[in-house]
Amino acid sequence: MIEYKVIKELEENPSHTQRSLAQKLNVSLGKMNYVLSGLIEKGIIKAKKLKNHPDKIRWQYLLTPQGVKEKIKITSDYLKKRLKEFEYIQNEIEELKEEIKKNNIDK
């Protein structure tokens, strides 16, 4: 879900740098570079070189319209997965409650 987190962060704050994203999401700078490169390659974000930083190469990462669609899809997929896990855990809790109830009655 790192891609989702990166997309979400960039949507909320497009002035993030690779370093600030890496720190915010608690990943290495190398991993962040890899994730951003993949998102750029897929057309989900675009990188724009900022001109007002001549001493350092500075990039701005912008979410593309395709990126907005991808964020919605990723969010939906993630929600479905978490709901299935939640349902499984609820069923497991009910089974455990029944087991406890059964064992308490037998004693």
Backbone as CSV, one residue per row, in Angstrom:
resi,resn,N_x,N_y,N_z,CA_x,CA_y,CA_z,C_x,C_y,C_z
1,MET,0.797,-1.188,0.000,0.000,0.000,0.000,0.852,1.270,0.000
2,ILE,2.147,1.126,-0.207,3.025,2.299,-0.216,2.624,3.253,-1.338
3,GLU,2.213,2.702,-2.479,1.815,3.564,-3.591,0.632,4.435,-3.191
4,TYR,-0.349,3.823,-2.525,-1.517,4.582,-2.075,-1.095,5.696,-1.129
5,LYS,-0.230,5.378,-0.187,0.210,6.375,0.789,0.944,7.530,0.110
6,VAL,1.770,7.213,-0.889,2.500,8.254,-1.626,1.508,9.133,-2.387
7,ILE,0.565,8.504,-3.088,-0.430,9.263,-3.845,-1.221,10.169,-2.908
8,LYS,-1.637,9.627,-1.776,-2.418,10.406,-0.816,-1.613,11.597,-0.297
9,GLU,-0.357,11.364,0.043,0.498,12.449,0.545,0.701,13.529,-0.514
10,LEU,0.935,13.110,-1.749,1.148,14.086,-2.817,-0.121,14.871,-3.132
11,GLU,-1.264,14.218,-2.994,-2.526,14.910,-3.221,-2.728,15.982,-2.140
12,GLU,-2.366,15.651,-0.902,-2.535,16.590,0.208,-1.460,17.671,0.218
13,ASN,-0.242,17.322,-0.224,0.859,18.268,-0.166,1.795,18.050,-1.358
14,PRO,1.535,18.718,-2.491,2.365,18.522,-3.679,3.793,19.051,-3.537
15,SER,4.076,19.780,-2.476,5.435,20.311,-2.315,6.378,19.323,-1.647
16,HIS,5.906,18.097,-1.399,6.784,17.078,-0.820,7.990,16.820,-1.724
17,THR,9.114,16.580,-1.114,10.299,16.111,-1.827,10.392,14.605,-1.606
18,GLN,11.301,13.969,-2.334,11.521,12.542,-2.090,11.897,12.316,-0.636
19,ARG,12.760,13.159,-0.127,13.236,13.013,1.242,12.106,13.195,2.262
20,SER,11.269,14.220,2.052,10.180,14.458,3.002,9.144,13.331,2.942
21,LEU,8.889,12.809,1.751,7.977,11.672,1.627,8.545,10.437,2.325
22,ALA,9.830,10.192,2.109,10.476,9.043,2.743,10.391,9.149,4.261
23,GLN,10.655,10.328,4.785,10.584,10.530,6.234,9.151,10.378,6.732
24,LYS,8.212,10.986,6.054,6.801,10.943,6.473,6.270,9.512,6.481
25,LEU,6.660,8.727,5.485,6.145,7.370,5.340,7.073,6.315,5.933
26,ASN,8.164,6.784,6.537,9.099,5.902,7.243,9.680,4.802,6.337
27,VAL,10.157,5.229,5.165,10.838,4.321,4.244,12.173,4.945,3.847
28,SER,13.044,4.142,3.266,14.340,4.665,2.846,14.186,5.585,1.638
29,LEU,15.143,6.445,1.464,15.142,7.355,0.321,15.205,6.560,-0.988
30,GLY,15.974,5.480,-0.995,16.071,4.628,-2.185,14.739,4.005,-2.556
31,LYS,14.014,3.522,-1.540,12.701,2.933,-1.798,11.744,4.001,-2.324
32,MET,11.809,5.198,-1.744,10.921,6.262,-2.203,11.218,6.612,-3.647
33,ASN,12.492,6.673,-4.006,12.883,6.943,-5.383,12.301,5.883,-6.311
34,TYR,12.394,4.634,-5.897,11.880,3.505,-6.682,10.362,3.617,-6.868
35,VAL,9.638,3.912,-5.784,8.179,4.025,-5.842,7.768,5.200,-6.729
36,LEU,8.400,6.351,-6.541,8.075,7.525,-7.355,8.362,7.267,-8.833
37,SER,9.483,6.629,-9.123,9.822,6.300,-10.523,8.748,5.415,-11.146
38,GLY,8.279,4.433,-10.386,7.227,3.546,-10.882,5.926,4.292,-11.132
39,LEU,5.571,5.191,-10.214,4.343,5.967,-10.381,4.438,6.920,-11.570
40,ILE,5.623,7.468,-11.796,5.844,8.343,-12.962,5.731,7.521,-14.246
41,GLU,6.349,6.353,-14.245,6.329,5.476,-15.418,4.903,5.057,-15.773
42,LYS,4.060,4.828,-14.755,2.667,4.435,-14.977,1.777,5.619,-15.352
43,GLY,2.310,6.839,-15.256,1.533,8.022,-15.591,0.620,8.487,-14.469
44,ILE,0.855,7.998,-13.264,0.012,8.347,-12.117,0.417,9.699,-11.541
45,ILE,1.703,9.970,-11.571,2.197,11.288,-11.173,3.143,11.784,-12.251
46,LYS,3.374,13.093,-12.246,4.404,13.625,-13.130,5.355,14.458,-12.288
47,ALA,6.588,14.467,-12.711,7.620,15.211,-11.994,7.940,16.468,-12.785
48,LYS,7.997,17.557,-12.066,8.286,18.842,-12.696,9.495,19.446,-11.978
49,LYS,10.522,19.767,-12.752,11.731,20.359,-12.175,11.451,21.809,-11.798
50,LEU,11.784,22.161,-10.559,11.579,23.533,-10.099,12.781,24.382,-10.464
51,LYS,12.534,25.565,-11.020,13.608,26.434,-11.494,14.188,27.317,-10.406
52,ASN,13.456,27.504,-9.316,13.928,28.429,-8.293,14.903,27.791,-7.297
53,HIS,15.458,26.661,-7.645,16.457,26.007,-6.812,17.683,25.653,-7.657
54,PRO,18.460,26.656,-8.079,19.581,26.374,-8.977,20.703,25.578,-8.309
55,ASP,20.856,25.707,-6.991,21.931,24.997,-6.309,21.605,23.530,-6.074
56,LYS,20.334,23.187,-6.056,19.912,21.803,-5.842,18.889,21.431,-6.905
57,ILE,18.919,20.167,-7.291,17.867,19.686,-8.183,16.661,19.413,-7.307
58,ARG,15.580,20.071,-7.609,14.374,19.974,-6.795,13.206,19.644,-7.709
59,TRP,12.390,18.700,-7.315,11.277,18.264,-8.132,9.964,18.471,-7.396
60,GLN,8.948,18.759,-8.180,7.594,18.805,-7.650,6.852,17.629,-8.281
61,TYR,6.125,16.904,-7.459,5.397,15.726,-7.934,3.906,16.042,-7.945
62,LEU,3.307,15.911,-9.117,1.899,16.262,-9.280,1.084,15.033,-9.669
63,LEU,-0.054,14.910,-9.054,-0.969,13.827,-9.364,-1.648,14.126,-10.699
64,THR,-1.636,13.164,-11.596,-2.288,13.320,-12.891,-3.763,12.912,-12.759
65,PRO,-4.586,13.239,-13.756,-5.980,12.753,-13.722,-6.046,11.228,-13.609
66,GLN,-5.137,10.537,-14.276,-5.068,9.080,-14.166,-4.701,8.691,-12.726
67,GLY,-3.863,9.496,-12.090,-3.485,9.247,-10.703,-4.653,9.359,-9.750
68,VAL,-5.535,10.312,-10.007,-6.734,10.470,-9.177,-7.605,9.227,-9.316
69,LYS,-7.782,8.750,-10.550,-8.572,7.533,-10.787,-7.924,6.333,-10.103
70,GLU,-6.611,6.239,-10.204,-5.883,5.127,-9.594,-6.025,5.164,-8.072
71,LYS,-5.993,6.356,-7.492,-6.155,6.490,-6.042,-7.517,5.964,-5.622
72,ILE,-8.545,6.302,-6.378,-9.896,5.825,-6.068,-9.951,4.302,-6.165
73,LYS,-9.338,3.737,-7.200,-9.336,2.283,-7.384,-8.578,1.601,-6.245
74,ILE,-7.404,2.106,-5.922,-6.597,1.527,-4.847,-7.348,1.612,-3.517
75,THR,-7.985,2.748,-3.266,-8.745,2.930,-2.035,-9.881,1.923,-1.958
76,SER,-10.588,1.748,-3.053,-11.697,0.798,-3.099,-11.202,-0.631,-2.861
77,ASP,-10.132,-1.023,-3.530,-9.570,-2.364,-3.360,-9.117,-2.592,-1.913
78,TYR,-8.474,-1.586,-1.347,-7.987,-1.688,0.031,-9.163,-1.821,0.997
79,LEU,-10.202,-1.038,0.785,-11.377,-1.102,1.650,-12.025,-2.482,1.578
80,LYS,-12.174,-3.019,0.382,-12.758,-4.362,0.224,-11.943,-5.399,0.982
81,LYS,-10.632,-5.321,0.850,-9.754,-6.269,1.537,-9.916,-6.153,3.048
82,ARG,-9.907,-4.927,3.561,-10.022,-4.719,5.006,-11.391,-5.152,5.526
83,LEU,-12.456,-4.946,4.741,-13.782,-5.378,5.162,-13.871,-6.902,5.254
84,LYS,-13.235,-7.595,4.312,-13.199,-9.062,4.375,-12.464,-9.520,5.633
85,GLU,-11.331,-8.882,5.924,-10.577,-9.222,7.134,-11.414,-8.941,8.376
86,PHE,-12.123,-7.827,8.379,-12.970,-7.449,9.504,-14.078,-8.485,9.714
87,GLU,-14.702,-8.911,8.629,-15.761,-9.924,8.710,-15.210,-11.236,9.249
88,TYR,-14.041,-11.623,8.778,-13.403,-12.851,9.254,-13.138,-12.763,10.763
89,ILE,-12.612,-11.639,11.201,-12.308,-11.454,12.625,-13.596,-11.449,13.448
90,GLN,-14.644,-10.814,12.944,-15.920,-10.816,13.659,-16.441,-12.236,13.831
91,ASN,-16.362,-13.041,12.779,-16.801,-14.435,12.856,-15.964,-15.216,13.863
92,GLU,-14.666,-14.979,13.834,-13.772,-15.667,14.763,-14.110,-15.278,16.213
93,ILE,-14.393,-14.010,16.443,-14.766,-13.544,17.785,-16.058,-14.230,18.244
94,GLU,-17.035,-14.309,17.367,-18.299,-14.963,17.722,-18.085,-16.437,18.059
95,GLU,-17.238,-17.112,17.286,-16.934,-18.514,17.560,-16.258,-18.673,18.923
96,LEU,-15.340,-17.771,19.232,-14.661,-17.826,20.525,-15.630,-17.556,21.674
97,LYS,-16.528,-16.612,21.481,-17.539,-16.335,22.512,-18.400,-17.566,22.764
98,GLU,-18.803,-18.223,21.683,-19.613,-19.437,21.810,-18.843,-20.534,22.531
99,GLU,-17.576,-20.655,22.215,-16.738,-21.667,22.865,-16.625,-21.392,24.359
100,ILE,-16.427,-20.156,24.724,-16.337,-19.776,26.142,-17.671,-20.034,26.840
101,LYS,-18.732,-19.646,26.181,-20.066,-19.838,26.745,-20.337,-21.333,26.977
102,LYS,-20.001,-22.145,25.996,-20.209,-23.591,26.075,-19.394,-24.178,27.215
103,ASN,-18.137,-23.766,27.336,-17.272,-24.311,28.379,-17.694,-23.849,29.768
104,ASN,-18.212,-22.680,29.881,-18.683,-22.181,31.195,-19.953,-22.893,31.638
105,ILE,-20.800,-23.266,30.706,-22.037,-23.966,31.035,-21.738,-25.397,31.497
106,ASP,-20.760,-26.016,30.890,-20.412,-27.392,31.223,-19.790,-27.543,32.610
107,LYS,-19.294,-26.472,33.193,-18.576,-26.558,34.470,-19.498,-26.434,35.636
